[in-house]
Amino acid sequence: MKDKNSPPLIMIHDVDYVYSNGTIALRQVSLNIKKGEFIAIMGQNGAGKTT
């Protein structure tokens, strides 16, 4: 059972990523992941999910 009041194990805040050719991959992404939560990164083929 997840404790809604527990602090996140992983926390990112306002992350940006731009490829060397100027393509913006991420803009001001924030994410909190708590113990026991599952996440999925989804997008089109070649969209940069692995990056």
N, C-alpha and C positions, 0 to 999 in steps of 0.2 A: 504494500500500500504506500502511495506517495504522500509525503507530508507537505501540504501546500505552503507551509511556513518555513520549510527548510531552505537554506541558502543554495544558490546554483553551484554545481560542480564546475561548469564551464560558462564563462560570461564574456561576451565580446560587445563592444560598444562603438558605434559610429565608424565601422570599418569601410574603407574605400580600397578598390583595386582597379588599376588602369593598365592595360597591356601597353607594350612599347610602341605599338602603332596608334595609340590614342583611344582605342576602344575601351569603354567603361564596362567593367565586369560587375563591380559592386559599388553601391553608393549609399553611405550612411546606414549600413546593415548592423543591427543590434540583435543579440540572441542570448537567452539564458536557458541553460539545460540543467535540469535537476536530476538527481539520482533516480534511476528507474524509468526515465523518459526515453522515448525513441524518437529520432528525427530522420527525415529523408530529404536529400537534396535532389530536386527534380529539374529537368530542363531538356531542351532539344539536344540531339547529337551534335557535338562540336561546340556547345554553348559555354564550355569552360568549367563544368562541374568539378573536374579533378583538380583544377588550378586552385 
